[in-house]
């Protein structure tokens, strides 16, 4: 049913089913619709959080499918998530979500209406694209987002009590992560865009802006490295595979930074990056809960 693509970092380059992220999109949409129709999560001021989240995830999946089919250029992919920000902007206004953010050592920053029309679109655009850019290794596109989702899930349970929204999606994404890290499936762009949209949308709906900001920092660092080298050096990040281990001779992404001058297995690289994401997610939870 799914197209097979070679696993570039496995001996013999076996063909692996790609695009299994579409299953996550379908399951999550059904789960969120059931939350609405069964009345488990009630609408606030006439706006339903499950339906809003479902619309955002559906658009993320659709955008990923377009990229898988048409190989969209980055100048299009960068701004397409702005469309998915529209239902979040409406929900935030109608439900009168907090438009300020408390930063440690800085204090409260009030954005007022700029939060709805500027900050929310930026959150969706940056997070979705940043999550999509950190991939290429088995488990990297699934384990790291699962760590952030689990962190946001825990924060929402203690702060906003909206954890029901993420229970189904998180559990199903973990199932996909198990198969992905074992090299049995690829989630594809449809999966990475959908999960990036999930993280951004859930953080906005549950008002976990600071938690998202801190936990997503490794992704932002990776994207910054990639974009700076493309703009100034005109070269892409490339990691070499000798049949058993990965190595790089430059530092143009988080992956090549970790493998620069040292040979590591694919699993070791994924574990190292996952550990970095976990540290920042724990730090985000501590800052958010204090």
Buried (B, 14 or more C-beta within 10 A) or exposed (E): EBEEBEBEBBEEEEEBBBBBBBBBBBBBBEBBBEBBEEEEBEBEEEBBBBBBBBBBBBBBBBBBBBBBEEEBEBEEBBEBBBBBBBBBBBBBBEBEBEBEBEEEEEEEEEBEEEBBEEBBBEBBBBBBBBBBBBBBBBBBBBBBBBBBBBBBBBBBBEBBEBBBBBEBBBEBBBEBBBBBBEBBBBBBBBBBBBBBBBBBBBBBBBBBBBBBBBBBBBBBBBBEBBBEBBEEEEEEBEBEBEEEBBBBEBBBBBBBBBBBEEEBEBEBBBBBBBEBBBEBBBBBBEBBEE
